Amino acid sequence: MAKTAIIGSGIGGLATAIRLAVKGHEVHVYEANAYPGGKLAEIQQEGFRFDAGPSLFTLPSLVDELFVLAGKNPSDYFEYQKLDEVCRYFWDDGQRLTVTSDIQKFDADVCETFGENKGAVVEYLKQSAFKYESLNALFLQSSLHKLSTWISKDAFKGYLNLSKMGIFGTLHQSNRKTFLSDKMVQLFDRYATYNGSDPYQTPATMGIIPHLEYNIGAFFPKNGMISIPKSIYKLGIDLGVQFHFNNKVKEIKIEKEKVTGVVANEGFVPFENVVSNMDVTLTYRKLMPKEKAPNKILNQEKSGSGLIFYWGIKNDFSELGLHNIFFSNNYEAEFKSQFSEGKIYEDPTVYVNITSKIEQKDAPEGQENWFVLINAPSDKGQNWDEIIKETRENVIKKLSRVLKVDFKSLIVCEDILDPRRIQSRTSSSQGALYGNSSNNKFAAFLRHPNFSKKIQNLYFVGGSVHPGGGIPLALSSAKITSDFLA
């Protein structure tokens, strides 16, 4: 029985723990925090509960797969529902759009509201599905760092359709060619933010993302997003995985280019394999400072981060749903501010997630729990205290203007998460939410592999390595990584 250490209990680390336990490994998970989940955490304050991290749940089958793999019934651990409504969109000029899971209705609504051509949305989502089906097995389910991947049947399928994948144009250019309305272009440009990118730079390949949300569906876990790591953690306990919380790994020990173990609170602990779910940049810089690092990869531009306000609101807004977007009046200027100037734009796009719309116990009766996310640059030493103060005022003004209410007076409690705190709490380099940036047509090929090419029995998993960030990709990363371990 191989003895394997996993550093970090983010979603990728948890999923890897399950897969290796099923294979018969003796798995030990070391976590610096007192809880599992990494960015998938929660905050409770004055009767309000907030999911602290990711708020959109897609591809639930990837979570179910872990329970099935372990011979368990997924519903005994984890329950979720498909959403009839995907998102509500708001613009400063008073226009609003509620998008449902019914694609034909979505198409008809944008024809009526924005004067789009009939069938434009249907065709866009059809192409999104085609891109996903062409690239999924090659880019998302396989290692790009093994020759066998590139000579596989899936690879040749990808080669044949390469010209249709949008690699050589940007997402914004693709959306501009597809839609007549600036607002519809903006709506689909938004999907670049799902991996912390800029639609004016990231390749049109990112047009695969809407496929997950519309063609497959958006979902909501019972008891909120926090139930995802909690359920996988419980499965891990049932499978004999040993978790070591409040136990920060200080060093990965290496002798003769081979892993020998880790140094944790109790000192050196020998292991045959080590899997790091910690950000790959910080894994090299902090846990293996004497080893030669792949600096070309580690020094790439980081993805975007986020500034999040957790607000308890003493009001019930019937015009809002679970997912809500209040768009900026100048999207291009907003992304330029974020990625070129390292700032948050004065008129930012505001995402509001209100889980109490479904889980009423998440807020006191007649009140709501607002998770308010603004896209932010990664931390490069900016004056965050000043940025937070200015952005808070700008967001409150925007919400007051669009909702026609004195919003500031409705805030009864508050917590804040910014790039500095994201880095300190989750060991994410510069507080980037998705590792390296995808503002490059070669970004998919430039991520660190799920294994070390120089150090035997050292592996990597999670959003900072292949295939990328976000819950679905972190779960895919776990499958790729665990397949390398016998």
C-alpha positions in Angstrom: 0.0 0.0 0.0 1.6 3.3 -1.1 1.7 6.0 1.5 0.8 9.4 -0.1 0.6 12.9 1.2 -1.7 15.5 -0.2 -0.8 19.1 0.6 -4.0 21.2 0.8 -7.7 20.2 0.9 -9.1 22.4 -1.9 -11.5 20.7 -4.2 -8.7 19.2 -6.3 -6.9 17.8 -3.2 -10.1 16.3 -1.8 -11.0 14.7 -5.1 -7.5 13.3 -5.5 -7.6 11.9 -1.9 -10.8 10.0 -2.8 -9.4 8.6 -6.1 -6.2 7.4 -4.4 -8.0 5.9 -1.5 -10.1 3.9 -3.9 -6.9 2.7 -5.5 -5.6 1.5 -2.1 -3.3 4.3 -1.1 -2.8 5.3 2.5 -3.8 8.9 2.1 -2.9 11.7 4.5 -4.2 15.2 3.7 -2.4 18.2 5.3 -4.3 21.4 5.6 -3.1 24.7 7.1 -6.7 25.8 7.9 -9.1 24.2 10.4 -11.5 23.1 7.7 -11.5 21.4 4.3 -12.4 23.1 1.0 -9.8 25.8 0.3 -11.6 28.6 -1.5 -14.9 26.7 -1.0 -15.4 28.0 2.5 -18.2 29.8 4.4 -18.8 32.8 6.6 -21.4 33.1 9.4 -22.3 36.4 10.9 -25.2 37.8 12.8 -27.7 35.2 11.5 -26.4 35.3 7.9 -24.5 32.5 6.2 -22.4 33.2 3.1 -20.6 30.8 0.8 -17.2 32.5 0.8 -15.8 31.2 -2.5 -17.2 29.9 -5.8 -20.9 30.5 -6.2 -21.8 28.8 -9.5 -22.1 25.0 -9.7 -21.9 23.3 -13.1 -21.1 19.7 -14.1 -22.3 18.0 -10.9 -21.6 14.7 -12.5 -17.9 15.2 -11.8 -18.8 15.3 -8.1 -21.2 12.4 -8.3 -18.5 10.4 -10.0 -16.3 10.4 -6.9 -19.1 8.7 -4.9 -19.8 6.2 -7.6 -16.1 5.4 -7.9 -16.1 4.6 -4.1 -19.1 2.4 -4.5 -21.4 4.8 -2.7 -24.8 6.3 -3.6 -24.1 10.0 -4.3 -27.5 11.1 -2.9 -26.6 9.6 0.5 -23.9 12.3 0.8 -24.8 15.1 -1.6 -27.9 16.6 -3.1 -28.5 19.4 -5.6 -31.1 20.8 -7.9 -31.1 22.1 -11.4 -32.0 25.8 -11.7 -34.8 26.9 -13.9 -33.3 30.4 -13.9 -29.7 31.0 -14.9 -29.1 34.7 -14.2 -30.7 38.1 -14.0 -28.9 41.0 -15.8 -29.2 44.7 -15.2 -28.0 47.7 -17.0 -27.8 51.4 -15.9 -30.2 52.5 -18.7 -33.0 50.5 -17.0 -32.9 47.5 -19.3 -33.2 44.1 -17.6 -33.0 40.5 -18.8 -33.9 37.3 -16.9 -32.3 34.3 -18.6 -33.9 30.9 -18.0 -32.6 27.4 -18.7 -35.0 27.2 -21.7 -32.7 28.1 -24.5 -35.5 28.7 -27.0 -37.1 31.2 -24.6 -33.7 32.8 -24.0 -33.4 33.2 -27.8 -36.9 34.7 -28.1 -36.4 37.1 -25.2 -33.2 38.6 -26.6 -34.9 39.0 -30.0 -37.7 41.0 -28.4 -35.5 42.9 -25.9 -32.4 43.6 -28.0 -33.5 43.1 -31.6 -31.2 40.1 -32.1 -31.7 37.8 -35.1 -33.9 34.8 -34.4 -31.8 31.8 -33.6 -28.6 33.7 -32.8 -28.4 32.4 -29.2 -29.4 28.9 -30.2 -26.6 28.7 -32.8 -24.1 30.3 -30.5 -24.8 27.6 -27.8 -24.7 24.9 -30.5 -21.2 26.0 -31.5 -20.2 26.2 -27.8 -21.3 22.6 -27.4 -19.3 21.6 -30.5 -16.1 23.2 -29.2 -16.6 21.5 -25.8 -17.2 18.1 -27.3 -14.2 18.5 -29.6 -11.8 19.7 -26.9 -13.0 18.0 -23.7 -11.2 14.7 -24.0 -8.0 16.2 -25.3 -7.6 19.4 -23.2 -9.7 18.8 -20.1 -9.5 15.0 -19.4 -5.9 14.2 -20.5 -2.4 15.4 -19.7 -1.0 17.7 -22.4 2.5 16.7 -21.3 2.5 13.1 -22.5 3.1 12.1 -26.1 0.3 9.5 -25.9 -2.2 12.4 -25.6 -1.1 14.0 -28.9 -1.3 10.8 -30.9 -4.7 9.7 -29.6 -8.0 9.4 -31.5 -9.2 12.5 -29.5 -6.2 14.5 -30.6 -6.8 13.9 -34.3 -10.4 14.8 -33.8 -9.2 18.1 -32.3 -6.7 18.7 -35.2 -9.5 18.3 -37.7 -11.6 20.9 -36.0 -8.8 23.3 -35.0 -9.9 26.1 -37.3 -13.4 26.1 -35.7 -12.0 26.3 -32.1 -11.4 30.1 -32.1 -7.8 29.9 -31.1 -6.6 32.7 -33.3 -9.3 35.3 -32.4 -10.5 36.8 -29.1 -13.7 36.0 -27.3 -14.9 39.6 -27.8 -14.2 39.5 -31.6 -16.2 36.2 -31.9 -19.1 37.6 -29.9 -19.1 40.9 -31.9 -19.4 38.9 -35.1 -22.3 36.9 -33.7 -24.5 39.4 -32.0 -26.0 42.7 -33.1 -26.6 44.2 -29.6 -23.8 45.6 -27.5 -25.5 44.2 -24.5 -25.5 40.7 -25.8 -21.9 40.9 -26.7 -21.2 42.1 -23.2 -23.3 39.3 -21.7 -21.3 36.6 -23.5 -18.0 38.5 -23.0 -18.6 38.0 -19.3 -17.7 34.3 -19.6 -14.1 35.2 -19.8 -14.3 36.1 -16.1 -15.1 32.5 -15.3 -11.4 31.8 -15.4 -10.2 35.3 -14.5 -9.5 36.4 -18.1 -10.1 39.4 -20.3 -12.5 38.9 -23.2 -10.5 41.4 -25.3 -7.4 39.2 -24.9 -8.5 35.6 -24.2 -9.0 33.3 -27.2 -12.5 32.7 -28.5 -12.0 29.1 -27.4 -13.4 30.3 -24.1 -16.7 30.3 -25.8 -17.0 26.7 -24.6 -17.9 27.9 -21.1 -21.5 28.9 -21.8 -22.1 25.3 -22.9 -21.8 24.2 -19.3 -24.2 26.7 -17.9 -26.9 26.6 -20.6 -26.8 23.3 -22.5 -25.9 21.2 -19.5 -27.3 23.4 -16.8 -26.6 25.5 -13.7 -27.2 23.8 -10.4 -27.5 24.6 -6.7 -26.3 22.2 -3.9 -28.6 21.7 -1.0 -27.2 23.7 2.0 -25.1 25.8 -0.4 -21.7 25.5 -2.1 -20.0 24.6 1.2 -21.8 21.2 1.0 -19.5 20.2 -1.9 -16.3 20.0 0.1 -18.1 18.8 3.2 -19.6 15.9 1.4 -16.3 14.8 -0.3 -14.6 15.2 3.1 -17.1 12.9 4.7 -16.6 10.4 1.9 -12.9 10.6 2.5 -13.4 9.9 6.2 -15.5 6.9 5.3 -12.7 5.6 3.0 -10.1 5.9 5.7 -8.4 9.1 4.4 -6.5 10.8 7.3 -6.9 14.6 7.6 -4.5 16.7 9.5 -6.0 20.2 10.0 -4.2 23.2 11.4 -1.1 21.4 10.1 0.9 23.5 7.6 3.5 21.7 5.5 6.7 23.6 5.7 8.9 21.6 3.3 8.8 18.8 0.7 11.8 16.7 1.3 13.7 15.5 -1.7 16.8 13.3 -2.0 18.5 12.3 -5.2 15.7 13.9 -7.3 13.1 11.8 -5.5 10.4 12.7 -2.9 11.0 11.2 0.5 8.3 13.0 2.6 7.1 16.3 4.1 8.0 18.4 7.1 4.8 19.3 8.9 4.0 20.3 12.5 5.2 16.9 13.9 8.5 17.2 12.0 9.5 15.0 9.1 7.0 12.4 7.9 8.1 9.9 5.3 5.9 9.4 2.2 6.3 7.5 -1.1 4.3 10.1 -3.0 3.5 13.8 -2.5 0.7 15.6 -4.3 0.6 19.4 -3.9 -2.8 21.0 -4.1 -1.1 24.3 -3.0 -0.6 26.9 -5.7 2.2 25.6 -7.9 4.2 28.9 -7.7 4.2 28.9 -3.9 4.9 25.1 -3.8 8.2 25.8 -5.5 9.0 29.1 -3.8 8.1 28.0 -0.2 8.2 24.3 0.0 11.1 23.5 -2.4 13.2 26.7 -2.4 16.4 24.8 -3.1 15.1 23.0 -6.2 15.4 24.5 -9.6 12.0 26.0 -10.4 10.3 26.3 -13.9 10.5 30.1 -13.8 9.2 30.6 -17.3 5.9 29.0 -16.2 5.8 30.4 -12.7 6.5 34.0 -13.8 3.6 34.2 -16.2 0.9 36.8 -15.7 -1.6 35.7 -13.1 -5.3 35.5 -13.6 -7.7 38.0 -12.2 -8.6 38.0 -8.5 -11.7 39.3 -6.8 -12.9 41.8 -4.2 -15.9 40.4 -2.3 -18.2 42.1 0.1 -20.4 39.8 2.3 -23.4 42.0 3.2 -26.3 41.2 5.4 -29.2 43.2 3.9 -32.3 44.1 5.8 -34.6 44.0 2.8 -36.1 41.4 0.4 -35.6 42.3 -3.2 -38.2 40.5 -5.3 -36.6 41.7 -8.6 -33.4 39.8 -7.8 -32.7 36.0 -8.0 -29.9 33.7 -7.0 -27.4 35.0 -9.6 -27.5 38.7 -10.6 -25.2 40.9 -12.8 -25.1 44.7 -12.8 -23.0 45.6 -15.8 -20.5 48.3 -16.2 -21.2 51.0 -18.8 -17.8 50.5 -20.3 -16.7 46.9 -20.3 -13.5 47.5 -22.3 -12.3 50.2 -19.9 -13.1 48.0 -17.0 -10.8 45.2 -18.3 -8.1 47.6 -19.3 -8.2 49.0 -15.7 -7.9 45.5 -14.3 -5.3 43.9 -16.5 -3.2 46.9 -17.8 -3.4 49.3 -14.9 -3.8 46.9 -11.9 -6.9 48.8 -10.6 -10.6 48.3 -10.2 -12.6 50.4 -12.6 -14.7 53.3 -11.2 -17.9 51.8 -12.7 -17.3 48.1 -12.1 -19.5 45.2 -13.1 -21.1 43.8 -9.9 -22.1 40.2 -9.4 -24.5 39.5 -6.6 -25.2 36.0 -5.3 -28.1 35.6 -2.8 -28.4 32.0 -1.6 -31.2 32.9 0.7 -33.4 33.0 -2.4 -33.3 29.2 -2.3 -32.0 28.4 1.2 -34.1 30.7 3.3 -32.2 29.8 6.5 -29.1 31.5 5.1 -30.6 34.9 6.3 -33.1 36.1 8.9 -36.7 36.3 7.8 -37.3 39.2 5.4 -33.6 39.8 4.9 -31.0 38.6 2.4 -27.4 37.4 2.4 -25.5 39.2 -0.4 -22.2 37.9 -1.8 -21.0 40.8 -3.9 -18.1 40.1 -6.2 -16.1 42.7 -8.2 -13.4 41.5 -10.6 -10.1 42.6 -9.3 -6.4 42.5 -10.4 -4.0 40.1 -8.7 -2.0 41.6 -5.8 1.1 43.4 -7.0 1.5 45.6 -3.9 -1.4 48.0 -4.6 -2.9 50.1 -1.9 -5.8 47.7 -1.2 -7.2 49.6 1.7 -7.8 52.6 -0.5 -9.1 50.5 -3.4 -11.5 48.8 -1.1 -12.8 52.1 0.3 -13.3 53.6 -3.2 -14.8 50.5 -4.7 -17.3 50.0 -1.8 -18.6 53.5 -2.4 -18.8 53.0 -6.2 -20.7 49.7 -5.8 -23.2 51.1 -3.3 -23.8 54.1 -5.6 -24.4 51.7 -8.6 -26.8 49.4 -6.7 -28.7 52.4 -5.3 -29.0 53.9 -8.8 -30.2 50.7 -10.5 -32.4 49.4 -7.7 -33.7 52.9 -6.8 -33.1 52.6 -3.1 -30.7 54.0 -0.5 -28.7 50.8 -0.4 -26.1 51.9 2.1 -28.7 52.1 4.8 -29.7 48.5 4.2 -26.3 46.9 5.2 -26.5 45.5 8.7 -23.3 43.5 8.7 -20.2 43.1 6.5 -17.1 41.0 5.9 -14.6 41.6 3.1 -12.2 39.3 1.1 -9.5 40.9 -1.1 -6.6 39.5 -3.0 -4.2 39.8 0.0 -6.5 37.8 2.2 -7.2 35.3 -0.6 -3.4 34.6 -0.8 -3.0 34.3 2.9 -6.0 32.1 3.4 -5.6 29.8 0.4 -1.9 30.0 -0.5 -2.9 31.4 -4.0 0.0 33.3 -5.5 -0.9 37.1 -5.7 -4.4 36.1 -4.7 -5.1 35.0 -8.3 -8.3 32.9 -8.3 -7.3 30.7 -11.3 -3.5 30.5 -11.3 -1.8 31.8 -14.4 -3.8 34.0 -16.8 -5.6 32.7 -19.9 -5.1 36.0 -21.8 -3.0 34.1 -24.3 -3.9 31.7 -27.2 -1.3 29.3 -25.9 -2.3 29.5 -22.2 -3.7 25.9 -22.2 -0.3 24.7 -23.2 1.7 26.8 -20.8 0.2 25.5 -17.5 2.4 23.4 -15.3 1.9 19.7 -15.8 0.3 17.5 -13.1 3.6 15.8 -12.4 7.2 16.9 -11.9 9.5 16.2 -14.9 12.6 16.3 -12.6 11.5 15.0 -9.2 10.2 11.4 -9.0 6.9 10.8 -7.2 6.0 14.6 -7.0 2.6 15.5 -8.4 0.4 18.6 -8.6 -3.3 19.2 -8.7 -5.8 22.1 -8.6 -6.5 25.3 -10.4 -2.9 26.5 -10.8 -1.9 23.5 -13.0 -3.4 21.7 -16.0 -6.2 22.0 -17.0 -7.1 25.2 -15.1 -9.1 26.9 -12.4 -12.7 26.5 -11.3 -14.5 23.6 -9.7 -15.0 21.4 -12.9 -11.4 21.8 -14.0 -10.0 21.2 -10.5 -12.0 17.9 -10.5 -10.7 17.1 -13.9 -7.2 17.9 -12.6 -7.7 15.4 -9.8 -8.5 12.6 -12.3 -5.5 13.4 -14.5 -3.2 13.5 -11.5 -4.4 10.4 -9.8 -4.1 8.4 -13.1 -0.3 8.9 -12.8 -0.2 7.1 -9.5 -0.5 3.3 -9.5 
